[in-house]
Amino acid sequence: MSSGPHPLPVPRLPRSAALGPGRGGQPRLLIDAPAASAQIYLHGATVTSWIPRGGKEVLFTSRDAVFDGATAIRGGVPLCLPDFSTGIHGDALPKHGWARLVAWSLRSVEATAEGGVRALLAANRDGLSLLYEVEAGSSLGLTLSVRNDGAHPRTVEAALHTYLALHDVTSAELTGLEGSRYWDNLTSGPGPCDGRSSGGRLRINGPVDRIYDSTAAVSLTDPGNGRVITVSKRSAPSTIVWNPWSAASALPDMADAEFASMLCVESGAVRDHAPVIEPGATWSMQARIGVEAL
Ligand SMILES: O=P(O)(O)OC[C@H]1O[C@H](O)[C@H](O)[C@@H](O)[C@@H]1O
């Protein structure tokens, strides 16, 4: 009999959750609870699906996403940490940090009193201990905690790189960022405060890649699906808005035309807002995604 790799410890699961192979045979927690269904891959602790009961899929995951246990998953909520993009000094590798690239362990899974499921995942590396709590219910709660296990203060960038599914991005309107300053990654410069001239709404009709200074909750209308997606957050002073537009065709793991049915609205603490975590201290941030009828 062959003695294969030592299996990872599996926590006791409620009846509304199953751990098994998902796409590409990758370990995945499948949730089917009274309040919602959801999927979480242990690779990168990537939530790839959340469907509130009676509703439609809220998270976009590309049909060409690569599930090989090495590549970052194109869609859902990849975690960017300890760097966002190439980091504060512009030279950090891998891009967006290692958190989305490593296998996380599943610490606990429990049914919530509200009919959802709460999963706790953990990863340690590079002098940092990460804990990630995913609560999939009538809303999706994501809480990321980072402990500095090293002897020196650490500056850590973090973002919940949330891909939201839309019927048609050009008919969507994003509100909540009006009047906020932003850095435009497309021009590598600061953008004008926008939203004022358009009555507070941001419409997407081309590529967008902006890092907003904003703690505000945002709403994204999705008229084709008859809904508004809301994102509220705590300790996350950055909001990143990204759609590659047709440049997505250069991405090997995103299918042609899919850019029309997604918008990333990412909650984080990046660049000037990156927290400095003292030795032994823990910093955490939270985002909550909800859906309302339009
Ligand atoms: O292709 P990835 O490494 O996943 O990055 C996807 C995107 O992430 C963020 O939204 C950045 O602001 C973009 O500049 C970047 O292109």
The ligand as an SDF file (V2000), in Angstrom:
LIG
                    3D

 16 16  0  0  0  0  0  0  0  0999 V2000
   -4.2550   40.0380  -13.1860 O   0  0  0  0  0  0  0  0  0  0  0  0
   -4.1110   40.2270  -11.6950 P   0  0  0  0  0  0  0  0  0  0  0  0
   -2.6990   40.0480  -11.2100 O   0  0  0  0  0  0  0  0  0  0  0  0
   -5.0650   39.3730  -10.9320 O   0  0  0  0  0  0  0  0  0  0  0  0
   -4.4890   41.7430  -11.3960 O   0  0  0  0  0  0  0  0  0  0  0  0
   -5.7230   42.2400  -11.7890 C   0  0  0  0  0  0  0  0  0  0  0  0
   -5.8780   43.7180  -11.4060 C   0  0  0  0  0  0  0  0  0  0  0  0
   -5.8850   43.8420  -10.0160 O   0  0  0  0  0  0  0  0  0  0  0  0
   -6.1610   45.1410   -9.4990 C   0  0  0  0  0  0  0  0  0  0  0  0
   -7.4890   45.5060   -9.7190 O   0  0  0  0  0  0  0  0  0  0  0  0
   -5.2300   46.1950  -10.0630 C   0  0  0  0  0  0  0  0  0  0  0  0
   -5.6470   47.5100   -9.7210 O   0  0  0  0  0  0  0  0  0  0  0  0
   -5.1080   46.0660  -11.5550 C   0  0  0  0  0  0  0  0  0  0  0  0
   -4.0730   46.9240  -12.0140 O   0  0  0  0  0  0  0  0  0  0  0  0
   -4.7950   44.6130  -11.9520 C   0  0  0  0  0  0  0  0  0  0  0  0
   -4.6740   44.5110  -13.3380 O   0  0  0  0  0  0  0  0  0  0  0  0
  1  2  2  0
  2  3  1  0
  2  4  1  0
  2  5  1  0
  5  6  1  0
  6  7  1  0
  7  8  1  0
  7 15  1  0
  8  9  1  0
  9 10  1  0
  9 11  1  0
 11 12  1  0
 11 13  1  0
 13 14  1  0
 13 15  1  0
 15 16  1  0
M  END
$$$$
